[in-house]
């Protein structure tokens, strides 16, 4: 189960995850600090954090009722990605070129929000490195353990997998901030 700090204080529930050393400091392998601090970008990040908070709280409440998030969240979030992917394809002119995905989803604002580097973009490949993740930041603010953050990230990435599927591609994630890597390496690859 996933428990937040408020639940522990209210109900005495014990959180599963990392141990808390003396002084209340948390030992974490996840480093996720933004460098770009322009107010508009911060405001956009806060909206993404809010969405991640909803996801966390839904999974947490379901777990309290005996429903593990693995049993429903990946499928539900993938459906959202499939829906979003179809809308992005329409917006890009109806084709399946990953150049259209880059243009519609990974705008300059998105690049600043996630502190992205677009490494390659052609019809069949879109390679992006993310240096910051507002979703991970939201889960860190809730006091989630590294294990919980990894699981929530895996669920959230099902949306990106759905988007990739909509473009006739697969998504590869060789590195992820949520797994303690310095960067998320997002790779959309034509099947």
Secondary structure, DSSP 8 states (H G I E B T S, - for coil): ----HHHHHHH-----S--B-GGG-B--S-----S---HHHHHHHHHHHHHHHHHHHHHHHHHHTT--GGGTHHHHHHHHHHHHHHHHHHHTTS---HHHHHHHHS-HHHHHHTTEEEEEESSSEEEEEES--HHHHHHHHTT--HHHHHHHHHHHHHHHHHHHHHTTEEEEEEE-GGGT-SSEEEEEEE-
